[in-house]
């Protein structure tokens, strides 16, 4: 079976609740979208505002507080918000990647080895049975390891840098406006067996792949590897091991795509509403081929070299520009001409977003405004919505 580029786009929008907002709880919504990138605390809130009817920020506050949803270092070695029931398998699937990325040279500069990390993690988790600040965790680590492991206190920064991602820790809510502030606190995940070493858990990776396909499929081996940051050989092995649990399609360029049998794949002509997407929204980052949602010419304007991903205008299912809040309203910068009806739809979204932000942080993302000076000066249209 073949699938066109536009059908792929509509499949993504459908799985990610972007063809229409749906009346789901934040827990059910998170299960549907699988994971929301969360290094910017406001982004999961804006992502769910785009996807759920009657969504309130207080709903997500409560879910983070009762830990039915959790925030932790997971896919792409990046902070994600996920459903608590998904965390254990996702964390186990990421074990080899976290081991390789966080117990390397910077960690070794503290005088520690990966074996030291595995030895200390259970005690660290005992200490983090209650929420602890970074300073408290680092102080505990210094006391636990002692002077013989490192002669200077600053060396422990490398140890904590590695362990805070390698150990199964959740970020603990620290307060307004978006549950998590710039100074994080940590709490033990409390998910039973603590994974150690660099060995992969094939069952956990297969679970992650199935959840990924449910939320982002159809997808290629390269897409699975990009989303999770696991090696392509591991992603391919996991997909093939699933056998008849998945089906294979032929993508627009002839590549093999995998999906769940019977999963929603709307027709190409399905209308897609305008949306004001959060920074680092998952649909922009979940694929190796980001052209599914971002026109290639616009990618360097939206995804900056340091990894910042700007808040975007989504028009007919594709990135058409960027937006930011200013004192007079939401400023929208379109990278190509938009029809009047589209501007009207974006203005309606902007009015709703301004109300939503006004209760929390009207100037959200203001620290990233410097990127607007690097946008093209021609062939764009800027409007205050």
C-alpha positions in Angstrom: 0.0 0.0 0.0 1.3 3.5 -0.9 0.8 6.6 1.1 1.3 10.2 -0.2 3.2 13.0 1.5 -0.1 14.8 2.2 -1.7 11.7 3.7 1.3 11.3 5.9 0.8 14.9 7.1 -2.8 14.3 7.8 -2.0 11.0 9.7 0.4 13.0 12.0 -2.2 15.7 12.6 -4.9 13.2 13.4 -2.7 11.2 15.8 -1.5 14.4 17.5 -5.1 15.8 18.0 -4.4 18.7 15.6 -7.3 18.1 13.1 -9.7 19.1 15.9 -9.5 19.6 19.6 -10.9 16.7 21.5 -12.7 16.4 24.9 -10.1 14.4 26.8 -8.6 14.6 30.2 -5.0 15.7 30.3 -4.0 12.1 31.2 -5.9 10.6 28.2 -4.6 13.4 26.0 -1.0 12.7 26.9 -1.5 9.0 26.2 -2.8 9.9 22.7 0.1 12.2 21.9 2.7 9.9 23.6 5.2 12.6 24.8 5.6 16.3 24.8 9.0 17.9 24.8 9.3 19.9 28.0 12.6 21.7 28.5 10.7 25.0 28.3 8.1 24.6 31.2 5.3 26.4 29.3 5.4 24.2 26.2 3.4 21.2 27.4 0.7 23.5 28.5 0.5 25.3 25.2 0.7 21.9 23.4 -2.3 20.6 25.2 -4.1 23.9 24.8 -3.8 23.3 21.1 -5.2 19.8 21.3 -7.9 19.5 24.0 -11.3 21.2 24.4 -11.9 23.0 27.7 -8.3 22.6 28.7 -7.1 24.5 31.8 -3.6 25.0 33.0 -4.8 23.9 36.5 -5.6 20.5 35.0 -2.0 19.9 34.0 -0.7 21.4 37.3 -2.8 18.8 39.2 -1.5 15.9 36.9 2.1 16.9 37.5 1.4 17.2 41.3 -0.2 13.8 41.6 2.4 12.4 39.2 -0.1 10.8 36.9 1.9 12.7 34.3 5.7 13.1 34.9 8.6 15.1 33.5 11.9 13.4 33.0 14.9 13.1 30.7 13.9 10.5 28.1 13.8 10.5 24.3 16.6 12.4 22.6 18.2 12.9 26.0 15.7 15.7 26.5 13.1 16.6 29.0 9.7 15.2 28.1 6.3 15.1 29.8 4.7 11.6 29.5 2.0 9.5 31.2 3.3 7.8 34.3 2.3 4.4 32.9 4.6 5.0 29.9 7.6 6.2 31.9 9.0 2.8 33.0 9.2 1.3 29.5 10.4 4.6 27.9 13.2 4.9 30.5 14.3 1.3 30.0 14.3 1.7 26.3 16.6 4.8 26.6 19.0 3.1 29.0 21.8 2.5 26.5 21.6 6.0 25.1 21.6 7.6 28.6 24.5 5.4 29.6 26.6 6.4 26.5 25.7 10.1 26.7 25.9 10.8 30.4 28.7 8.5 31.7 31.4 9.6 29.3 34.3 12.0 29.5 32.6 14.8 31.5 31.4 12.3 34.1 34.9 10.6 34.2 36.5 14.0 34.9 34.9 13.8 38.3 37.0 10.7 39.0 34.1 8.3 38.6 33.5 5.3 36.4 30.2 4.0 35.1 30.5 1.2 37.7 30.6 3.9 40.4 27.4 5.4 38.9 25.6 2.1 39.0 26.7 1.6 42.6 25.6 5.0 43.8 22.3 5.3 42.0 20.2 3.2 44.4 21.4 5.3 47.4 20.8 8.5 45.4 17.2 7.4 44.8 16.7 6.7 48.5 17.8 10.2 49.2 15.5 11.5 46.5 12.4 9.7 48.0 11.4 13.3 48.8 11.9 16.2 46.4 15.5 17.6 46.5 17.0 20.6 44.8 20.0 20.3 42.5 22.1 21.9 45.3 20.9 19.3 47.8 21.6 16.5 45.4 25.1 17.7 44.6 25.9 18.2 48.3 24.7 14.7 49.1 26.8 13.3 46.2 29.9 15.1 47.5 29.4 13.7 51.0 28.7 10.2 49.7 31.7 10.0 47.4 34.2 11.7 49.7 37.5 13.4 48.9 39.2 10.3 47.6 37.1 10.3 44.5 37.6 13.9 43.6 39.8 16.6 45.1 37.9 19.7 44.1 34.2 20.4 44.7 33.7 21.6 41.1 34.5 18.1 39.8 31.2 16.9 41.4 29.4 19.1 38.9 30.3 16.6 36.2 29.2 13.8 38.4 25.8 15.3 39.1 25.4 16.4 35.4 25.7 12.8 34.4 23.6 11.2 37.2 20.7 13.6 37.0 19.9 12.2 33.6 21.2 8.7 34.0 19.4 8.0 37.2 15.6 7.4 37.0 14.5 10.7 38.4 11.5 12.8 37.8 11.4 16.6 38.0 9.4 17.6 41.0 6.9 20.5 40.6 8.3 23.8 42.0 5.4 26.2 41.5 4.0 28.9 39.2 3.5 29.8 36.5 4.1 26.4 34.7 4.7 23.9 37.6 8.4 23.8 36.9 10.8 26.7 37.2 14.4 27.4 36.0 15.8 25.8 39.2 14.7 22.2 39.1 14.0 19.8 41.9 14.2 16.1 41.6 12.4 13.1 43.0 13.0 9.3 42.6 10.9 7.8 39.9 9.9 5.0 42.2 9.4 2.6 39.4 10.8 -0.6 40.9 13.9 -2.1 39.4 16.6 0.4 38.6 18.2 -0.2 35.2 21.9 -0.3 35.1 24.7 -0.7 32.5 24.6 -0.2 28.8 22.5 -3.3 27.8 19.4 -2.7 25.9 16.0 -4.0 26.9 14.4 -5.2 23.6 10.9 -5.5 25.2 11.0 -1.9 26.4 12.2 -0.7 23.0 9.4 -2.5 21.3 6.9 -0.9 23.7 8.3 2.5 22.9 8.2 1.8 19.2 4.5 0.7 19.4 3.6 3.8 21.4 5.5 6.0 18.9 3.7 4.5 16.0 0.3 5.1 17.8 1.1 8.8 18.2 3.2 9.6 15.2 3.0 6.8 12.6 3.4 5.9 9.8 7.1 6.2 10.3 10.4 4.8 8.9 13.3 3.2 10.7 15.1 6.5 10.6 12.1 8.3 12.1 12.0 5.9 15.0 15.7 6.4 15.6 15.4 10.1 15.4 12.5 10.3 17.9 14.1 8.1 20.5 17.8 8.7 19.7 18.6 5.0 19.5 20.8 3.5 16.9 19.0 2.7 13.6 20.1 -1.0 13.8 18.2 -1.2 17.2 15.2 0.6 15.8 15.1 -1.7 12.7 15.4 -4.8 14.9 12.6 -3.6 17.1 10.3 -3.0 14.2 11.0 -6.3 12.5 10.6 -8.2 15.8 7.1 -6.8 16.0 6.1 -9.0 13.1 2.4 -8.8 12.2 1.8 -6.4 15.0 2.8 -3.7 12.5 2.2 -3.3 8.8 4.4 -1.9 6.1 3.5 0.9 3.7 5.4 2.5 0.8 6.2 6.1 1.5 6.2 9.0 -1.1 9.9 8.4 -1.9 9.6 4.7 -1.9 10.9 4.2 1.6 9.4 1.5 3.9 7.1 3.0 6.5 5.7 1.1 9.5 2.3 1.6 11.2 -0.3 -0.1 13.4 -2.9 -2.0 11.4 -6.2 -0.1 11.4 -4.6 3.2 12.6 -6.2 6.4 11.6 -4.9 7.7 8.3 -7.3 10.4 7.0 -7.7 11.3 3.4 -5.3 13.9 1.9 -8.1 16.4 1.4 -9.1 16.5 5.1 -9.2 20.1 6.3 -6.6 21.1 8.9 -7.3 24.1 11.1 -4.8 26.9 11.8 -2.9 26.6 15.1 -0.3 28.6 17.1 2.1 25.8 18.1 4.3 25.7 21.2 8.1 25.9 21.1 9.6 22.5 20.6 6.3 21.0 19.6 6.7 17.3 19.1 5.4 17.2 15.5 8.4 19.3 14.5 11.0 17.0 16.0 9.6 13.4 15.9 10.8 12.5 12.4 14.0 12.2 10.6 12.2 13.7 7.6 10.9 16.9 9.1 9.5 17.9 5.7 6.3 16.1 6.8 5.4 19.3 8.6 8.1 21.9 8.0 8.8 23.0 4.4 12.6 22.5 3.9 13.1 26.2 3.1 11.7 27.2 6.4 13.5 24.7 8.6 16.6 26.9 9.3 14.3 29.8 10.3 12.3 27.7 12.8 14.9 25.2 14.1 18.0 27.2 15.1 21.5 25.8 15.2 21.7 25.7 19.0 18.5 23.5 19.0 15.9 26.2 19.8 12.7 25.5 18.0 10.5 28.6 17.7 6.7 28.7 18.2 5.2 28.3 14.8 2.1 29.1 12.8 0.6 25.9 11.5 -1.5 26.5 8.4 -3.1 23.6 6.4 -0.9 21.2 8.4 2.4 22.8 7.6 4.6 25.4 9.2 3.9 28.8 7.6 5.6 31.2 10.0 6.3 32.0 13.6 4.6 33.9 16.4 5.5 35.6 19.7 3.6 37.6 22.4 4.2 41.3 22.5 2.5 43.9 24.8 0.0 44.7 22.1 -0.9 41.1 21.3 0.3 38.1 19.4 2.7 39.0 16.6 2.5 36.6 13.7 5.2 36.4 11.0 4.2 34.5 7.9 6.9 33.2 5.6 4.5 33.3 2.6 1.3 35.1 1.7 -1.8 33.8 3.5 -5.4 34.2 2.5 -7.7 36.5 4.5 -9.6 33.5 5.9 -6.4 32.1 7.3 -5.5 35.3 9.0 -9.0 35.4 10.5 -8.5 31.9 11.9 -5.1 32.8 13.3 -6.6 35.9 14.9 -9.2 33.8 16.6 -6.6 31.4 17.9 -4.5 34.4 19.1 -7.4 35.9 21.1 -7.9 32.6 22.9 -4.1 32.1 23.5 -3.8 35.7 24.9 -6.5 34.8 27.5 -4.8 31.6 28.3 -1.4 33.2 28.7 -2.7 36.2 30.6 -3.6 33.9 33.5 0.0 32.7 33.7 2.7 34.4 31.8 1.6 36.9 29.1 5.2 37.3 27.9 5.9 33.6 27.5 9.1 32.8 25.5 10.3 36.4 25.7 13.9 35.2 26.3 13.9 33.8 22.8 12.9 37.1 21.0 16.5 37.6 19.8 15.8 35.0 17.1 13.4 37.4 15.4 16.2 39.7 14.4 17.6 36.8 12.4 14.5 36.1 10.4 14.5 37.0 6.7 13.6 40.7 6.1 11.9 40.1 2.8 9.2 37.8 1.6 7.5 37.8 5.0 4.3 39.4 6.3 4.0 40.5 9.9 0.7 41.2 11.6 -0.4 41.9 15.1 -3.3 39.6 15.9 
